[in-house]
């Protein structure tokens, strides 16, 4: 009786989705190169063991059916795994966030017991269909020996810092499951999705005691972001935006970040009903959403990092772009992240932003701005084109014409020095 009570108690923390319940279009998935490693692993695990090449190396390879993936928040990795589940007719098991947030302490204190309950319980699907009014045939769900029928996905992205309260679920799993028998023999594959590389480093000594393989999927690069935006544009030719400009504004962004921005931008554009009939150009709307902070991507989740990236500045994207993709990974992989954050906080944000703005202006409209600043100094009238350029770089009006000229020339020298350093002219 005690066992059945526990099963009933734990079952609310996870849910099973049968393959025929998925409604995922394969064309909506962005297939990056590293996804090939994921599908190749699953193919090997799903292959009948007698026919699998792994059997030829049984002395060296004894797979458990556990895969660890490190990937940034905001990706479509879960949708990709659901698509695989649908294609290979695997029951998909995921944690039930709605129940977890109701009683997080109960969930975390019983986390390992809940996982063990999922692993051992091969009758989840049968129970679900009975509850839904379907009467299964007598031997319909009799599990074949070594036949994998279930895919369990633990996605750490779903646990906020406030919910975790410094709990390290990955370490808890590794320590608890490193000596367990293969999950394959229970007809199950477990995929653990992690978005904090530091946790993996801390547990690196034991990672391969609990997991068969570790796959690290990098952030989208510039070309990949452009591909995603171009694909959206081709599918929706009535929506117009400058792809190149948006690529520059979305450094370190992920697939869902880009798609959500576009959806929000389209909606906000059509809130201005007077513009609907005249233009479907939304570039300015999208940039305004980013710069105003009315939309922000799946960047680091810690409070201190978010304060640095989003707090106390009118130009958030310039500050976000200060941390390049390479730097972000290097910082996240060291103990120096607090020092790095302190370093940025100690800088005068206004000076930093102003420097970046002048460099941007000098790289694009240096000669035109010099002439405009000279006209301002002499109090000469501005032409229409002068006013358009000045509107684009209105920050120069915060300085006197002489100081603006000095700042612009300094910015030009910095750009020229960088070009010479990299062999460019």
Secondary structure, 3 states (H helix, E strand, C coil): CHHHHHHHHHHCCEEEECHHHCCCCHHHCCCCCCHHHHHHHHHHHHCCCCCCHHHHHCCCCCCCCEEEEECCCCCCHHHHHHHHHHHCCCEEEEECHHHHCCCHHHHHHCHHHHHHHHHHCCCHHHHHHHHCCCCCCCCCCCCCCCCCCEEEEEEHHHCCHHHHCCCCHHHHHHHHHCCCCCCHHHCEEEEEEECCHHHHHHCCCCHHHHCCEEEECCCCCHHHHHHHHHHHHHHCCCCECCHHHHHHHCCCCCHHHHHHHHHHHHHHHHHCHHHHCCCCECHHHHHHHHHHCCCCCCCCCCHHHHHHHHCCCCCHHHHHHHCCHHHHHHHHCCCCHHHHHHHHHHCCHHHHHHHHHHHHHHHHHHHHHHHHHHHHHHCCCCCHHHHHHHHHCHHHHHCCHHHHHHHHHHHHHHHHHHHHHCCCC
